[in-house]
Amino acid sequence: MIELPFPAKILWPNGRGHWAAKAKAFKAHKQWAAIAGMIEFRDRPRPKESVTWSVTIHPKTAHLIDDDNARASLKAYQDGLALVLGVDDKQFNAPSLTFGEPIKGGLVRITFES
């Protein structure tokens, strides 16, 4: 299991901000995912064809989150993990997405299926 920070507001489809700020946030999130992926797959075989993953999002507050927006906000994480796994991110199956209990600061938990 990989635990990553709740995606920055600017990475959400409705997030507003300058393109350079969004690029900087995207790069940081991608790097966090890559580092976490290196640790997770250090002693595990890497998927060769398709990647099946499950995501649990623990929001910052009890406010409802739109499913489509949540999926889009995970793109940087998907790119970072694809980089580590040595696969094209097209090989990622759409994640099964669930919403957990709110956690202060928010959290994203990613698990991979064999």
DASULFEN-V722802 format. One record per run of one state. SS is the DSSP state (H for helix, E for strand, - for the rest). FROM is the first residue (numbers start at 1). TO is the last residue. If there is no record, write none. Layout:
((SS;FROM;TO) (SS;FROM;TO))
//
This chain:
((-;1;1) (E;2;5) (-;6;8) (H;9;11) (-;12;18) (H;19;40) (-;41;50) (E;51;58) (-;59;66) (H;67;73) (-;74;74) (H;75;85) (-;86;88) (H;89;91) (E;92;92) (-;93;95) (E;96;100) (-;101;106) (E;107;113) (-;114;114))
//
